[in-house]
Amino acid sequence: MSFMIVFFILNSLGAASLKEAFESARLNMETLKRAEARVEQARERKNQARAVVLPIVSAVGNFTRIDPPDTISNGAFTLKKQYSSALRLQQPLLRGGIVGAYQFAQEDIMLAEFQKNANMVNLYQLVIGSYYNLYIAQVDLDNLSELLKFSGDRVKELKSRTIVGKTRRGELVQAETQLLTARTQYQQGEMALKQAEETYMFYTQLAPERLPLLPDIPKSLESVTDYLSKVRTRPDIMVGVQQIKLADKQVSISRGGHFPSLDLVGNYYLERTGIFASSRWDASFVFSVPLFQGGAISSDIRESLERKREAELSNHELVRAAQRDMQILYQNYHILQLQVSVSKDALKKSEEAYRLNLTDYRYGLATNLEVLQSLNVFIETKRSYNNLVAVAFMTYKNLEAQTGVLP
């Protein structure tokens, strides 16, 4: 299914879910397309490694012009112009490190596949962030709009009371200050929403439709041990493991530099001069044993061993960092669960306080400042609660992504 078809379907159905947003990003983002290109490059390198053990057929020719010797003898030995043309077959029979090179190419394909999967998980985490940040910005603008409305209503009420002398002018000025501040906050919320929409569109290329309200956050999780046990199968961790395998194969290739090489070379002559003009073919074995190359091969082996050691250390560090991040996310989610529960109760109390202060003011039992303060506390508590819920969902989805789970 093409991206344009997916785009049309998702937008015709309204706001995309997180899964649909990720699917659109997966089909569109250049990151994954580059990863797929690297997989294809690895496959071609495997073909190149295989080609080393296959025969080479080539057309060869030579032309030689010589200064004739002073003593003229048999003409076949003193041709001033000598030439030949032939078809040559060269078959490698023994090459040091050739098996390791082919195995290296096979493992390289696996590495490219793991890197592609790791890029996909990373893209999913980016989509998670853009999706829930868009939700936060949308809901936050709603709350600021509510603050703006309540502040405007407050100004209208106090203006009418000021006219009939029931309210002091100073209280009206307080409310007008509150209204101007609310307008500024609303404008800031619009800016934040615009940024969130642009980020969301960048990753998904979907229109930033209104996202549905989030349900209650999941209450139960697997044990932290279960999450930690899944870390080692994560694609980026598997990349590190695969890099160790590649480094090990590179050691084998480097050691192959000490081994001899043996080739079979055969020529079939189409045209030939000299004393062998009547001979149509020849065949030979070419054997080569490295004796001394200035210590280059031994140095190459030591370098390969150090690269393997480096890959092992990097992978060990990556696993420890992944386990640390997993434990932090797991702990944060449990803390967020408690914060959401407490913030929900605080939201109910703050709304009730605002309503009571508003009523009490009309009966002369509360000041205008108390009404405005309770209004601000109510809206800020609501903003905090909605933000906590979204962050909790974001953390929960990142916990899944940290184990390599995609939607």
C-alpha positions in Angstrom: 0.0 0.0 0.0 1.5 3.3 -1.0 2.0 6.2 1.4 -0.5 8.4 -0.4 -3.2 5.7 0.0 -2.4 5.4 3.7 -2.4 9.2 4.1 -5.8 9.4 2.5 -7.3 6.6 4.6 -6.0 7.9 7.9 -7.1 11.5 7.2 -10.6 10.4 6.0 -11.1 8.5 9.3 -10.0 11.5 11.5 -7.1 11.7 13.9 -4.6 8.8 13.6 -3.9 6.6 16.5 -0.3 6.2 17.8 -0.1 2.9 15.8 -1.3 4.6 12.6 1.0 7.6 13.1 4.0 5.2 13.4 2.9 3.2 10.4 2.8 6.5 8.3 6.2 7.5 9.7 7.6 4.0 8.9 6.5 4.3 5.3 7.8 7.8 4.9 10.9 8.6 7.0 14.2 8.7 5.1 15.9 7.1 8.1 14.4 3.7 7.4 14.9 4.1 3.7 18.6 4.7 4.3 18.6 1.6 6.6 17.0 -0.5 3.8 19.6 0.8 1.4 22.4 -0.3 3.7 20.9 -3.8 3.9 21.0 -4.0 0.1 24.6 -2.8 0.1 25.5 -5.6 2.6 23.8 -8.1 0.3 25.9 -6.9 -2.6 29.1 -7.1 -0.5 28.2 -10.8 0.1 28.0 -11.3 -3.7 31.4 -9.6 -4.0 32.9 -11.9 -1.4 31.4 -14.9 -3.2 32.9 -13.7 -6.5 36.4 -14.1 -5.1 36.1 -17.9 -5.1 34.5 -18.1 -8.6 36.6 -18.4 -11.8 37.6 -15.3 -13.7 37.3 -15.4 -17.5 39.0 -12.6 -19.4 40.3 -11.9 -22.9 44.0 -11.1 -22.9 46.5 -10.0 -25.6 50.0 -8.7 -25.9 52.2 -7.2 -28.6 56.0 -7.0 -28.3 58.4 -5.3 -30.7 62.1 -6.2 -30.2 65.4 -5.1 -31.5 66.7 -8.1 -33.5 69.9 -9.6 -32.3 73.2 -9.3 -34.3 73.4 -13.0 -34.9 70.6 -14.2 -37.1 69.4 -17.7 -36.4 66.1 -19.5 -36.6 63.4 -17.0 -37.6 60.9 -18.2 -35.0 63.3 -17.0 -32.3 64.1 -13.6 -33.8 60.7 -12.2 -34.8 60.8 -8.5 -34.4 57.0 -8.4 -33.8 55.5 -10.9 -31.4 51.9 -11.0 -30.3 49.2 -13.3 -29.0 45.5 -13.1 -28.1 43.8 -15.6 -25.8 40.9 -16.4 -23.5 42.2 -16.8 -20.0 40.5 -18.6 -17.1 41.8 -18.0 -13.5 40.4 -20.2 -10.7 41.5 -19.4 -7.1 42.1 -22.7 -5.3 43.5 -21.5 -2.0 43.4 -18.0 -0.5 44.1 -17.2 3.1 41.0 -15.7 4.9 38.7 -16.4 2.0 36.2 -18.4 4.1 36.3 -15.7 6.8 35.6 -13.0 4.3 32.5 -14.8 3.0 31.3 -15.4 6.6 32.0 -11.7 7.4 29.8 -10.7 4.5 27.0 -12.9 5.8 27.2 -11.5 9.3 27.4 -8.0 7.8 23.9 -8.5 6.3 22.6 -9.5 9.8 24.2 -6.3 11.2 22.5 -4.2 8.6 19.1 -5.9 9.4 19.6 -5.3 13.2 20.5 -1.6 12.5 17.4 -1.2 10.4 15.3 -2.7 13.3 17.1 -0.4 15.8 16.3 2.6 13.6 12.7 1.5 13.5 12.5 1.4 17.3 14.2 4.8 17.5 11.7 6.2 15.0 8.9 4.7 17.1 10.2 6.5 20.2 10.3 9.8 18.2 6.8 9.3 17.1 5.7 8.6 20.7 7.2 11.9 21.8 5.7 13.9 18.9 2.3 12.2 19.3 1.9 12.8 23.1 3.5 16.3 22.9 0.9 17.2 20.4 -1.8 15.9 22.7 -0.3 17.9 25.6 -0.2 21.1 23.5 -3.8 20.6 22.3 -5.2 19.9 25.8 -3.1 22.7 27.3 -4.5 25.2 24.9 -8.0 24.1 25.8 -7.2 24.8 29.5 -5.7 28.2 28.7 -8.8 28.9 26.6 -10.9 28.0 29.7 -8.8 30.3 31.8 -9.2 33.1 29.2 -13.0 32.6 29.2 -13.3 32.5 33.0 -11.1 35.6 33.3 -13.2 37.4 30.7 -16.4 36.5 32.5 -14.9 37.8 35.7 -14.1 41.2 34.1 -17.7 41.4 32.7 -19.2 40.7 36.1 -17.0 43.2 37.9 -17.7 45.9 35.3 -21.4 45.5 35.9 -20.9 45.5 39.7 -18.6 48.6 39.5 -21.2 50.6 37.6 -23.8 50.1 40.4 -21.1 50.7 43.1 -21.1 47.1 44.5 -17.4 46.5 43.7 -14.3 48.7 44.1 -12.5 49.9 41.0 -9.3 48.2 42.2 -11.0 44.8 42.0 -11.9 45.4 38.4 -8.3 46.4 37.6 -7.2 43.1 39.2 -9.5 41.1 37.0 -8.4 43.1 33.9 -4.8 42.3 34.8 -5.7 38.6 35.1 -7.4 38.7 31.7 -4.3 40.3 30.0 -2.1 37.7 31.6 -4.4 34.9 30.4 -4.3 36.3 26.8 -0.5 36.1 27.0 -0.5 32.6 28.3 -3.0 31.6 25.5 -0.7 33.1 22.8 2.2 31.1 24.3 0.0 28.0 24.2 -0.7 28.6 20.5 3.1 28.8 19.8 3.7 25.6 21.7 0.8 23.9 19.7 2.3 25.1 16.4 5.7 23.7 17.3 4.1 20.3 18.3 2.1 20.2 15.1 5.2 20.8 13.0 7.2 18.1 14.8 4.3 15.6 14.4 3.9 16.4 10.7 7.7 16.0 10.2 7.8 12.5 11.5 4.4 11.3 10.2 3.5 13.6 7.3 -0.1 13.4 8.6 -2.3 16.4 9.3 -2.3 17.2 13.0 -5.9 16.4 13.7 -7.5 16.7 17.1 -6.3 13.7 19.2 -8.9 11.9 21.3 -8.8 12.2 25.1 -6.6 9.6 26.8 -8.2 6.8 28.9 -7.0 5.9 32.3 -3.4 4.9 32.5 -2.5 1.2 32.7 -2.3 0.2 36.4 -0.2 -3.0 36.3 3.2 -3.7 34.8 5.3 -6.8 34.5 8.1 -7.0 37.0 11.2 -5.0 36.5 13.1 -8.3 36.1 11.0 -9.2 33.1 11.6 -5.9 31.5 15.4 -6.1 32.1 15.5 -9.7 30.7 14.0 -8.4 27.4 16.7 -5.7 27.0 19.3 -8.1 25.6 17.0 -8.9 22.7 16.5 -5.3 21.8 17.7 -4.5 18.2 20.3 -1.9 19.2 21.8 -4.4 21.7 21.8 -7.1 19.0 23.7 -4.6 16.8 26.5 -4.6 19.4 26.5 -8.4 19.6 26.7 -8.6 15.8 29.6 -6.1 15.7 31.5 -8.5 18.0 30.9 -11.3 15.6 32.1 -9.2 12.7 35.2 -8.2 14.6 35.9 -11.9 15.3 35.6 -12.7 11.6 37.9 -9.8 10.8 40.5 -11.4 13.0 40.2 -14.6 10.9 40.6 -12.6 7.7 43.7 -10.9 9.0 45.3 -14.2 10.0 44.7 -15.4 6.5 47.5 -13.1 5.4 50.0 -15.7 6.7 48.6 -18.4 4.5 49.8 -19.3 0.9 47.7 -18.8 -2.2 47.2 -21.2 -5.1 45.5 -20.4 -8.4 44.9 -22.4 -11.6 45.5 -20.3 -14.7 44.6 -21.6 -18.2 44.9 -19.9 -21.6 43.2 -20.7 -24.8 45.0 -18.9 -27.7 43.1 -17.5 -30.6 46.3 -16.2 -32.3 50.0 -16.7 -31.4 53.5 -16.1 -32.9 56.8 -17.6 -32.2 57.8 -21.2 -31.6 54.5 -21.9 -29.8 52.4 -20.6 -32.6 50.9 -24.1 -33.2 50.1 -24.7 -29.5 46.4 -23.7 -28.7 46.4 -23.8 -24.9 48.4 -24.0 -21.7 47.6 -24.4 -18.0 49.6 -23.7 -14.9 49.4 -23.6 -11.1 50.5 -20.3 -9.5 51.6 -20.8 -5.9 52.6 -18.0 -3.6 53.9 -18.1 0.0 54.2 -14.9 2.0 57.6 -14.8 3.7 58.2 -11.3 4.9 56.0 -8.2 4.5 57.6 -5.9 7.1 55.4 -7.1 9.9 52.2 -5.7 8.3 50.2 -8.9 8.7 51.0 -9.3 12.4 50.2 -5.7 12.9 46.9 -6.1 11.1 46.1 -9.1 13.3 46.8 -7.2 16.5 44.7 -4.3 15.3 41.8 -6.7 14.5 42.0 -8.2 18.0 41.9 -4.7 19.6 38.8 -3.8 17.5 37.1 -7.0 18.7 38.0 -6.0 22.3 36.6 -2.5 21.6 33.4 -4.0 20.3 33.0 -6.2 23.4 33.5 -3.2 25.7 31.1 -1.0 23.7 28.4 -3.7 23.8 28.9 -4.2 27.6 28.5 -0.5 28.2 25.4 -0.4 25.9 23.8 -3.2 27.9 24.5 -1.5 31.2 23.1 1.8 29.9 20.0 0.1 28.5 19.3 -1.6 31.9 19.9 1.7 33.7 17.4 3.5 31.4 14.9 0.7 31.8 15.0 0.8 35.6 14.6 4.6 35.5 11.6 4.4 33.2 10.1 1.7 35.3 10.6 3.7 38.5 9.3 6.9 36.9 6.1 5.2 35.7 5.3 4.0 39.2 5.9 7.5 40.5 3.8 9.0 37.7 0.9 6.7 38.7 1.0 8.1 42.2 1.3 11.6 40.9 -1.7 11.2 38.6 -3.8 9.8 41.4 -2.9 12.7 43.7 -3.2 15.3 41.0 -6.7 14.0 40.1 -7.9 14.5 43.7 -6.2 17.9 43.7 -8.0 18.9 40.5 -11.4 18.0 42.1 -10.6 20.1 45.2 -9.2 23.1 43.2 -12.3 23.2 41.0 -14.5 23.0 44.1 -12.6 25.8 45.8 -12.9 28.0 42.8 -16.7 27.4 42.6 -17.1 28.0 46.3 -15.0 31.2 46.3 -17.0 32.5 43.3 -20.3 31.9 45.2 -18.9 33.3 48.4 -17.8 36.5 46.7 -21.3 37.2 45.5 -22.4 36.9 49.1 -19.6 39.1 50.3 -17.8 36.2 52.1 -14.6 36.2 49.8 -12.5 38.8 48.2 -12.0 39.2 44.4 -8.3 38.3 44.9 -9.2 35.0 46.5 -11.5 34.2 43.5 -8.7 35.0 41.0 -6.2 33.0 43.0 -8.5 30.0 43.2 -9.1 30.3 39.5 -5.4 30.2 38.7 -4.8 27.3 41.0 -7.7 25.4 39.4 -6.5 25.9 35.9 -2.8 25.2 36.8 -3.8 22.0 38.6 -5.8 21.0 35.5 -2.9 21.7 33.2 -0.6 19.7 35.5 -3.0 16.8 35.7 -3.5 16.5 31.9 0.3 16.8 31.4 1.0 14.1 33.9 -1.5 11.7 32.2 0.1 12.3 28.8 3.6 11.9 30.3 2.5 8.7 32.0 1.3 7.3 28.7 4.5 8.4 27.0 6.5 6.6 29.6 4.5 3.5 29.3 4.9 3.4 25.6 8.6 4.1 25.9 8.8 1.1 28.3 7.4 -1.1 25.6 9.8 0.4 23.0 12.8 -0.1 25.3 12.1 -3.9 25.0 11.9 -3.6 21.2 8.1 -3.9 21.1 6.5 -2.0 18.3 2.7 -1.2 17.9 
